[in-house]
Amino acid sequence: MTLLTKNLKTTRKKLSLTQFALAKLLGIGFRTYVRYETAKRDAPLPVLVKIAKLGNITLDRLLTTTLTLENLEIVDSETAPSKAGKIEVIGGGLKEGKVMFIGLKNFKLITINKAEKDLLLAYREFNNSKKKQCLANMKLRLNTSKKT
């Protein structure tokens, strides 16, 4: 069994649905869904998106992390939880400058030092035209410094 097939089965069980009921909900044939869950056929992206939405998880989480009935209790949301708790990283890192946590739908930017954080926060306050101008200036400076 692949990671995806295990996750499909776990998500379906969390939803308390039979294979037949989930197939009907997805608008596909029962045998087709069974083939997805047994890795005899690859599920198309639109079907995977529907399953992720039904399970209240991100597509990234469905495809890249091992899902259990327990960690499916954590519903992915746009904002961070108000209570502090155990945070589990499921993707990204310092090298990429971003990280993804279980329970959050989007990557969160991370910084290495205060100066980098201040720079990012200042950039986020710019309007779209100032952001474009800032990026153009930085590209020019980078290209100039590489040549010299």
C-alpha atoms as one frame of an Amber mdcrd trajectory, in Angstrom:
protein
   0.000   0.000   0.000   1.216   3.482  -0.817   0.994   6.498   1.458  -1.855
   7.923  -0.607  -3.900   4.715  -0.562  -3.511   4.472   3.220  -4.546   8.125
   3.555  -7.587   7.645   1.326  -8.745   4.751   3.472  -8.069   6.629   6.734
  -9.883   9.747   5.502 -12.859   7.658   4.386 -13.005   5.931   7.785 -12.822
   9.312   9.551 -15.812  10.411   7.487 -17.610   7.182   8.523 -18.347   6.334
   4.898 -18.270   3.085   2.982 -16.355   2.908  -0.268 -19.688   2.877  -2.090
 -20.990   5.956  -0.262 -17.793   7.943  -0.838 -17.717   6.981  -4.512 -21.299
   8.202  -4.888 -20.455  11.437  -3.042 -17.475  11.995  -5.356 -19.580  11.274
  -8.439 -17.471   8.303  -9.546 -18.092   4.593  -9.846 -17.688   2.269  -6.868
 -15.091   0.088  -8.636 -13.147   3.165  -9.685 -12.878   4.345  -6.079 -11.880
   0.853  -4.888  -9.048   0.906  -7.437  -7.821   4.239  -6.017  -7.774   2.807
  -2.507  -5.955  -0.356  -3.618  -3.407   1.519  -5.788  -4.583  -0.221  -8.945
  -5.430   3.154 -10.461  -4.213   6.700  -9.830  -6.839   9.118  -8.580  -7.097
  12.287 -10.689  -6.350  15.600  -9.029  -9.970  16.864  -8.949 -11.004  13.738
  -7.005  -8.124  14.180  -4.550  -9.098  17.824  -4.042 -12.691  16.781  -3.257
 -11.498  14.154  -0.763  -9.205  16.677   0.944 -12.072  19.165   1.219 -14.408
  16.507   2.615 -11.777  15.585   5.203 -11.065  19.247   6.078  -7.378  18.801
   5.311  -5.034  20.285   2.770  -4.170  18.427  -0.399  -0.538  18.691   0.668
  -1.313  16.878   3.907  -3.306  14.182   2.087  -0.439  13.518  -0.313   2.653
  13.880   1.880   1.962  12.875   5.481   0.777   9.704   7.132  -2.757  10.309
   8.317  -4.207   8.607  11.366  -7.678   8.837  12.835  -6.127  10.773  15.732
  -4.277  13.391  13.694  -7.341  13.849  11.486  -9.021  15.289  14.568  -6.854
  18.358  13.874  -8.769  20.221  11.170  -6.649  22.349   8.850  -7.567  26.023
   9.102  -6.353  29.350   7.743  -5.359  30.764  11.139  -3.218  29.462  13.968
  -5.029  27.956  16.964  -5.655  30.312  19.883  -4.406  27.791  22.472  -0.790
  26.735  22.598  -0.260  23.052  22.006   2.000  20.560  20.337   2.883  21.763
  16.860   3.949  19.163  14.334   5.912  20.254  11.275   4.983  18.390   8.100
   6.995  20.253   5.467   9.516  22.948   4.690  12.433  24.172   6.783  15.034
  26.878   7.247  16.600  26.290   3.837  13.295  27.015   2.084  12.423  29.822
   4.499   8.948  28.403   5.045   7.341  25.660   7.081   3.987  23.858   7.104
   2.318  22.669  10.304  -0.436  20.126  10.828  -3.638  22.040  11.300  -2.717
  25.032   9.111  -3.572  25.272   5.419  -0.748  27.538   4.313   3.002  27.589
   4.630   4.300  30.039   7.231   7.406  32.082   6.498  10.266  31.630   8.914
  13.277  33.848   9.417  16.765  33.229  10.673  17.433  36.561  12.414  15.763
  39.818  13.485  17.001  41.832  10.484  15.452  39.334   8.056  12.193  39.384
  10.023  12.101  43.204  10.036  12.735  43.255   6.291   9.904  40.786   5.595
   7.467  42.629   7.851   8.278  45.955   6.178   7.835  44.401   2.720   4.412
  43.028   3.662   3.219  46.543   4.525   3.973  47.827   0.998   1.184  48.195
  -1.556   1.484  46.178  -4.784   3.304  48.871  -6.770   5.875  49.396  -3.988
   6.394  45.612  -3.759   7.074  45.437  -7.516   9.459  48.388  -7.280  11.263
  46.841  -4.294  11.708  43.504  -6.084  12.947  45.217  -9.247  15.513  47.197
  -7.231  16.703  44.071  -5.416  17.074  42.130  -8.687  19.077  45.005 -10.167
  21.359  45.139  -7.114  21.839  41.369  -7.138  22.699  41.329 -10.828  25.094
  44.260 -10.373  26.840  42.617  -7.406  27.246  39.329  -9.307  28.974  41.133
 -12.191  31.454  42.986  -9.973
